[in-house]
Amino acid sequence: MIVVATADFELYHGVVTELRDRGVTFTTIEPDESLPDRTEAVVVGPNDAVTVPDAVAVVEANPAEPRRAVEDLLAIMRGEAGRIVVGVDPGEKPGIAVLAGEVVIGAFQVPADQVGEVVRREVEEATDPLVRIGDGARLIGSRIVDDLADVPVEVVDETGTTPYLGTGTRGMGDVLAAVNIARIEGERVDSIDIEPTAGELQRIKERSREAGADNRAIDERLARRVAAGELTIEEALAEHRSDEK
């Protein structure tokens, strides 16, 4: 049995919400009450004084991070959780999946420039974490690898990782692909040196035309700088306009 024993309302609300969202059975008590006989793990706050028998696992939770506390709690209940592996399906809005062993404990979809921040946050307290990135969107993947210089990264062949999506699952493909990518062994890399293809440069030019209000496309020089991550589309458009003056 899981028990939540805290006088901290913020912590109580956050942990209880996380447990309910995951369909986990639990009970709650006041910190000064005795734990039920079948208690296996208890969640407490930093300032809660709870008497806990030696056989009961204790998770001391930060009120600002209830999700992390619940993940730690569930890992204890499952036994050895396994290594934390993060899968990333790169693209305009990459999918991210966080696995503890074979269990998915987190999933995200964020703009490409936020992937590094999300991944570093998710592996911050993990022992020997690993990030696996699909090799499909090479330019975006390269920037993500560079942004994760302090985390071990593998590049994975992502062929066949995007599953068939049935009715009502629109938008889930990138996240589900990230789950599959996390489970595939790849090649360890520190950086990816990529020369953009003519097709990739053309797509950047087309995106710049769509992003501007004046139907303007940037030239190849600026498209290469966008591909290298030196400029955003908006910055490249501004520089293009400035060059024409």
C-alpha positions as CSV (number, residue, x, y, z in Angstrom):
1,M,0.0,0.0,0.0
2,I,1.2,3.5,-0.8
3,V,0.5,6.2,1.9
4,V,0.7,10.0,1.5
5,A,1.5,11.5,4.9
6,T,2.1,15.2,4.8
7,A,0.8,18.5,6.4
8,D,2.0,20.4,3.4
9,F,-1.1,21.3,1.3
10,E,0.8,22.0,-1.9
11,L,2.7,18.8,-1.7
12,Y,-0.4,16.8,-0.8
13,H,-2.4,18.2,-3.7
14,G,0.4,17.7,-6.2
15,V,1.2,14.1,-5.2
16,V,-2.4,13.0,-4.9
17,T,-3.2,14.5,-8.3
18,E,-0.2,12.7,-9.9
19,L,-1.2,9.4,-8.3
20,R,-4.8,9.7,-9.4
21,D,-3.8,10.6,-12.9
22,R,-1.8,7.4,-13.1
23,G,-4.5,5.3,-11.7
24,V,-2.5,4.3,-8.6
25,T,-4.2,3.1,-5.5
26,F,-3.2,4.9,-2.3
27,T,-4.4,6.2,1.0
28,T,-3.7,9.4,3.0
29,I,-3.1,10.0,6.7
30,E,-1.9,12.9,8.9
31,P,1.8,12.8,9.7
32,D,1.1,12.1,13.4
33,E,-1.1,9.1,12.7
34,S,0.2,5.5,12.6
35,L,0.9,4.0,9.2
36,P,-1.6,1.2,8.1
37,D,-0.3,-2.3,8.6
38,R,0.1,-3.1,4.9
39,T,2.1,0.1,4.1
40,E,4.9,-0.5,1.6
41,A,6.0,3.1,0.9
42,V,5.2,6.5,2.2
43,V,5.5,10.0,0.8
44,V,6.4,12.8,3.2
45,G,7.4,16.4,3.0
46,P,10.7,17.9,4.1
47,N,9.2,19.1,7.4
48,D,6.9,16.2,8.2
49,A,7.8,14.1,11.2
50,V,6.5,10.6,10.5
51,T,7.4,7.4,12.4
52,V,8.3,4.8,9.7
53,P,9.2,1.2,10.3
54,D,12.5,0.0,8.8
55,A,10.7,-2.2,6.2
56,V,8.8,0.7,4.8
57,A,10.3,2.8,1.9
58,V,10.2,6.6,2.4
59,V,10.1,9.2,-0.4
60,E,10.8,12.7,0.7
61,A,9.1,14.9,-1.8
62,N,9.7,18.5,-2.9
63,P,6.4,20.4,-3.1
64,A,7.6,22.0,-6.4
65,E,8.2,18.6,-8.0
66,P,5.4,16.1,-7.2
67,R,5.8,14.2,-10.5
68,R,9.4,13.3,-9.7
69,A,8.4,12.1,-6.3
70,V,5.7,9.9,-7.7
71,E,8.1,8.5,-10.3
72,D,10.6,7.6,-7.5
73,L,7.8,6.1,-5.5
74,L,6.6,3.9,-8.4
75,A,10.1,2.8,-9.2
76,I,10.4,1.6,-5.6
77,M,7.1,-0.3,-5.9
78,R,8.2,-1.9,-9.1
79,G,11.6,-2.9,-7.7
80,E,14.7,-2.1,-9.8
81,A,13.5,0.6,-12.3
82,G,16.4,0.4,-14.7
83,R,18.5,3.0,-16.4
84,I,16.8,6.3,-17.4
85,V,16.8,6.5,-21.2
86,V,15.3,9.4,-23.1
87,G,14.2,9.0,-26.7
88,V,13.9,12.0,-29.0
89,D,12.1,11.9,-32.4
90,P,13.6,15.1,-34.0
91,G,11.5,17.4,-36.2
92,E,9.9,20.8,-36.2
93,K,8.3,19.8,-32.9
94,P,10.1,16.8,-31.5
95,G,8.6,14.1,-29.5
96,I,10.4,13.1,-26.2
97,A,9.9,10.0,-24.2
98,V,11.5,9.2,-20.8
99,L,11.9,5.5,-19.9
100,A,12.9,3.9,-16.6
101,G,13.9,0.4,-17.8
102,E,10.9,-0.6,-20.0
103,V,8.4,1.8,-18.3
104,V,7.5,5.1,-19.9
105,I,7.5,7.7,-17.0
106,G,7.3,10.9,-19.0
107,A,6.3,12.2,-22.5
108,F,6.6,15.6,-24.1
109,Q,6.3,17.4,-27.4
110,V,8.1,20.8,-27.5
111,P,9.7,23.1,-30.1
112,A,13.1,22.0,-31.2
113,D,14.9,24.7,-29.3
114,Q,13.4,23.6,-26.0
115,V,14.5,19.9,-26.3
116,G,17.8,20.4,-24.5
117,E,16.2,22.1,-21.6
118,V,13.5,19.4,-21.2
119,V,16.0,16.5,-21.5
120,R,18.5,18.0,-19.0
121,R,15.7,18.6,-16.5
122,E,14.5,15.0,-16.8
123,V,17.9,13.4,-16.3
124,E,19.1,15.9,-13.7
125,E,19.1,13.4,-10.8
126,A,19.5,10.2,-12.8
127,T,22.5,7.9,-12.4
128,D,24.1,7.2,-15.8
129,P,21.3,8.5,-18.0
130,L,21.3,8.1,-21.8
131,V,19.7,10.0,-24.6
132,R,18.9,8.4,-28.0
133,I,18.0,10.6,-30.9
134,G,16.5,9.5,-34.2
135,D,18.5,10.1,-37.4
136,G,15.6,11.3,-39.5
137,A,15.7,15.2,-39.3
138,R,19.5,15.4,-39.4
139,L,19.8,19.2,-39.1
140,I,17.6,19.5,-36.1
141,G,19.1,16.3,-34.5
142,S,22.5,17.8,-35.0
143,R,21.5,20.9,-33.0
144,I,20.0,18.8,-30.3
145,V,23.2,16.8,-30.0
146,D,25.2,19.9,-29.7
147,D,22.9,21.3,-27.0
148,L,23.3,18.1,-25.0
149,A,27.1,18.1,-24.8
150,D,27.0,17.2,-21.1
151,V,24.8,14.1,-21.5
152,P,25.7,10.8,-23.2
153,V,24.0,10.6,-26.6
154,E,23.4,7.9,-29.2
155,V,22.1,8.4,-32.7
156,V,19.6,5.7,-33.7
157,D,18.3,4.4,-37.0
158,E,14.7,5.5,-36.7
159,T,13.4,3.5,-39.7
160,G,10.0,2.0,-38.8
161,T,9.7,3.7,-35.3
162,T,6.6,5.7,-36.1
163,P,3.6,3.4,-35.5
164,Y,0.3,3.3,-37.3
165,L,-2.1,5.8,-35.7
166,G,-5.8,5.0,-35.5
167,T,-8.7,7.3,-35.2
168,G,-8.4,9.9,-32.4
169,T,-4.6,9.6,-32.0
170,R,-3.6,12.6,-34.2
171,G,-0.5,14.3,-32.9
172,M,0.8,11.2,-30.9
173,G,3.1,9.9,-33.6
174,D,6.2,11.8,-32.7
175,V,5.9,10.8,-29.0
176,L,5.3,7.2,-29.7
177,A,8.2,7.2,-32.2
178,A,10.3,8.6,-29.4
179,V,9.4,5.6,-27.1
180,N,10.5,3.2,-29.8
181,I,13.7,5.2,-30.4
182,A,14.6,5.0,-26.7
183,R,14.5,1.2,-27.0
184,I,16.9,0.9,-29.9
185,E,20.7,0.8,-29.4
186,G,22.5,3.5,-31.5
187,E,25.9,4.9,-32.2
188,R,27.5,7.0,-29.5
189,V,28.3,10.6,-30.7
190,D,29.6,13.8,-29.4
191,S,28.6,15.9,-32.4
192,I,27.2,15.6,-35.9
193,D,28.8,17.5,-38.7
194,I,26.2,17.8,-41.4
195,E,26.2,19.5,-44.8
196,P,22.6,20.4,-45.6
197,T,21.2,18.9,-48.8
198,A,19.7,20.9,-51.6
199,G,16.3,19.7,-50.6
200,E,16.8,20.7,-47.0
201,L,17.9,24.2,-48.1
202,Q,14.9,24.5,-50.3
203,R,12.5,23.6,-47.5
204,I,14.1,26.3,-45.3
205,K,13.6,28.8,-48.1
206,E,9.9,27.8,-48.4
207,R,9.5,28.1,-44.7
208,S,10.9,31.6,-44.8
209,R,8.4,32.6,-47.6
210,E,5.5,31.2,-45.5
211,A,6.8,33.0,-42.3
212,G,7.0,36.5,-43.9
213,A,4.1,38.8,-44.6
214,D,5.6,39.9,-47.9
215,N,6.0,36.5,-49.6
216,R,9.8,36.8,-49.3
217,A,12.2,33.9,-49.5
218,I,15.7,34.1,-48.1
219,D,18.7,33.3,-50.2
220,E,20.9,30.2,-50.0
221,R,23.6,31.9,-47.8
222,L,21.1,32.7,-45.2
223,A,19.3,29.3,-45.5
224,R,22.7,27.6,-44.7
225,R,23.0,29.7,-41.6
226,V,19.5,28.7,-40.5
227,A,20.4,25.1,-41.2
228,A,23.5,25.4,-39.0
229,G,21.4,26.9,-36.2
230,E,23.1,30.3,-36.4
231,L,19.9,32.1,-37.2
232,T,16.2,31.6,-36.8
233,I,13.9,32.0,-39.8
234,E,12.7,35.4,-38.5
235,E,16.3,36.6,-38.0
236,A,17.2,35.4,-41.5
237,L,14.3,37.3,-43.0
238,A,15.2,40.5,-41.1
239,E,18.8,40.2,-42.4
240,H,17.6,39.6,-45.9
241,R,15.4,42.7,-45.8
242,S,18.4,44.7,-44.4
243,D,20.7,43.5,-47.2
244,E,18.3,44.8,-49.8
245,K,18.2,48.3,-48.5
